Amino acid sequence: MKLLLDENLSRRIVPFLQTAFPGSSQVALLNLEGATDTEIWQYAKTNDFVIVSRDSDFQERSLVSGHPPQVVWLKIPNRSKTVVLNILLDHHVEIEQALIGQNHACVEISPARLK
């Protein structure tokens, strides 16, 4: 499973995601900086990415459009790169179970679910 980090998440964590989520990237690294949500959605769909965002826009789109692509919605306030990285790595199994095992359109990671 490869993740596509939204513009609101740092591209600097991408190298550290490669073991758990090989092939992951961030929108700016793919020349999608400033792209519309629709363009990012289509890119993710065409290239088999799971979108990761702190915004609800992609979660809402997944309710209307279904999937692919699937979405990881980080329902967290603005956090450091390290915190975001640790959240994704700590919830790796949960994310895979929800998206692959249970075929959910979206998995929400919220403060109540954080360790």
C-alpha positions as a printed NumPy array, in Angstrom:
array([[  0.   ,   0.   ,   0.   ],
       [  1.461,   3.345,  -0.998],
       [  0.394,   6.612,   0.555],
       [ -0.007,   9.977,  -1.138],
       [  0.44 ,  12.689,   1.478],
       [ -1.664,  15.775,   0.922],
       [ -0.052,  19.194,   0.658],
       [ -0.733,  19.833,   4.35 ],
       [  1.654,  17.036,   5.367],
       [  5.419,  17.312,   5.118],
       [  7.246,  15.723,   2.203],
       [ 10.211,  15.217,   4.542],
       [  8.611,  12.158,   6.147],
       [  8.257,  10.275,   2.846],
       [ 11.664,   8.514,   3.045],
       [ 10.788,   7.226,   6.524],
       [  7.505,   5.715,   5.297],
       [  9.091,   3.518,   2.637],
       [  9.562,   0.402,   4.775],
       [  5.95 ,   0.287,   5.986],
       [  4.378,   1.926,   2.927],
       [  6.687,   1.353,  -0.081],
       [  6.215,   3.727,  -2.998],
       [  4.642,   6.461,  -0.883],
       [  5.015,  10.087,  -1.906],
       [  3.709,  13.589,  -1.295],
       [  1.846,  15.827,  -3.75 ],
       [  4.674,  18.37 ,  -4.135],
       [  7.141,  15.59 ,  -4.936],
       [  4.877,  14.574,  -7.817],
       [  4.542,  18.129,  -9.195],
       [  0.973,  18.339,  -7.882],
       [  1.578,  21.282,  -5.546],
       [ -1.399,  23.601,  -5.863],
       [ -3.473,  20.928,  -7.623],
       [ -7.184,  20.796,  -6.941],
       [ -8.665,  18.063,  -4.785],
       [-10.189,  16.594,  -7.947],
       [ -6.778,  16.424,  -9.643],
       [ -5.202,  14.807,  -6.58 ],
       [ -8.111,  12.354,  -6.309],
       [ -7.757,  11.361,  -9.97 ],
       [ -3.966,  11.029,  -9.689],
       [ -4.322,   8.799,  -6.634],
       [ -6.98 ,   6.706,  -8.363],
       [ -4.958,   6.283, -11.558],
       [ -1.72 ,   5.477,  -9.715],
       [ -3.072,   3.263,  -6.895],
       [ -2.335,   5.615,  -3.997],
       [ -4.158,   5.946,  -0.684],
       [ -4.639,   9.647,   0.077],
       [ -3.553,  10.832,   3.533],
       [ -4.849,  14.209,   4.694],
       [ -5.736,  16.224,   7.768],
       [ -8.603,  17.88 ,   5.879],
       [-12.084,  16.397,   5.734],
       [-12.426,  17.114,   1.994],
       [-11.136,  13.729,   0.853],
       [-13.117,  11.849,   3.513],
       [-16.284,  13.605,   2.33 ],
       [-15.452,  12.833,  -1.295],
       [-14.993,   9.161,  -0.402],
       [-18.533,   9.101,   1.028],
       [-19.934,  10.435,  -2.24 ],
       [-17.628,   8.798,  -4.783],
       [-16.636,   5.608,  -3.026],
       [-13.232,   4.205,  -3.82 ],
       [-10.632,   3.937,  -5.243],
       [ -8.796,   5.826,  -4.035],
       [ -9.083,   5.115,  -0.359],
       [ -8.379,   7.737,   2.292],
       [ -6.603,   7.99 ,   5.634],
       [ -8.038,  10.973,   7.459],
       [ -5.785,  12.219,  10.246],
       [ -8.232,  14.023,  12.51 ],
       [ -5.449,  15.744,  14.412],
       [ -4.404,  19.341,  14.911],
       [ -1.289,  20.597,  13.164],
       [  1.561,  18.464,  14.514],
       [  5.286,  18.1  ,  13.923],
       [  6.615,  15.891,  11.149],
       [  7.796,  13.378,  13.733],
       [  4.361,  13.092,  15.337],
       [  2.638,  12.588,  11.973],
       [  5.225,   9.992,  10.943],
       [  4.833,   8.103,  14.223],
       [  1.044,   8.147,  13.922],
       [  1.19 ,   6.587,  10.457],
       [  3.764,   3.996,  11.482],
       [  2.063,   3.168,  14.802],
       [ -1.266,   2.661,  13.008],
       [  0.175,   0.8  ,  10.011],
       [ -1.581,  -2.49 ,  10.821],
       [ -4.877,  -0.77 ,  11.634],
       [ -4.752,   1.189,   8.36 ],
       [ -4.052,  -1.933,   6.319],
       [ -6.766,  -3.945,   8.072],
       [ -9.379,  -1.24 ,   7.478],
       [ -8.47 ,  -0.493,   3.874],
       [ -7.341,  -3.884,   2.592],
       [ -8.91 ,  -6.384,   4.978],
       [-12.268,  -4.667,   5.387],
       [-12.229,  -2.653,   2.135],
       [-13.281,   0.604,   3.807],
       [-13.245,   3.763,   1.718],
       [-11.741,   5.74 ,   4.59 ],
       [-10.038,   5.142,   7.902],
       [-10.076,   7.913,  10.495],
       [ -7.249,   8.353,  12.962],
       [ -8.388,  10.693,  15.721],
       [ -6.891,  11.845,  19.053],
       [ -9.132,   9.419,  20.948],
       [ -7.571,   6.527,  19.026],
       [ -3.972,   7.685,  19.451],
       [ -1.743,   5.839,  21.87 ]])
